[in-house]
């Protein structure tokens, strides 16, 4: 998996102060996408063990009270990204108690395959649906367009 950007301190992509990772790779190619640089799977940098370890360390750093991890992109649920994202969210659950995990995807919840659904078992919030430029509304909280749905899960 590649990633285009990592923000160890982010207050835009989800509630509270968060760590945010923008992964590479998206098949949806939404018209008007604000993050087109993340659409190619080979864009950005390789997501290494060192990068994953840094996220875990940042989430556990007590100097900044972080609420959790946000995964966006590209698409964290792109089939090529799922194994790496699954490993990361499992580690966050095991090693970062009390941190929530938010994921943005262009897939709809009812379109997810078995591997993608496994990721869902470890997250708190999923924002699903393709970005639709004509439904874009800057007043929407946590979503780019009105068709996207915020799903919250009570797994924990």
C-alpha positions, 0 to 999 in steps of 0.5 A: 500500500502507498500513502500520499499524506500523513498528518500526526495532528489533524482537527479537520478529518473527524471529531477532536484531534486526530492522526489522519492517513491519506492512502493511495488508490481509488477506483471511483474516479469521482468527478470533482474529487478534491484529492485526485493526487491520491487516486493512483495506487502507485502515487505517494510513498510506500506504507512501511512498518516504520510508518505504521509504528509512527502512527501507533506511537503518535496515537499513544503520545500523551503530550497531545490528547488525540481522539483517534485515527482517520483513514481517507484517500484515495480509498482505504477500502480499495481491494489492494489496500484492505490487507494493510488497512486491516492490519493497521486498524487491528493494531490500533484496537490492540495498542491504542485503547480508547482511540476511535477509528473513522474511515472514508470510502467511495463504496456503499456499505451494502457493496462491500465484500467479505475482506472489506467487511472485516475492516468494518469490524474494527472501526467506529465510523464509516462515511460511505459513498462516492463524492457527487459534485452536484451534491457538494455542500460545504456545510455538511459535517464530515462529508463532501456531498449529501449522498454520503452516509455516516454509519456508526458502529457499536462494536466496542 
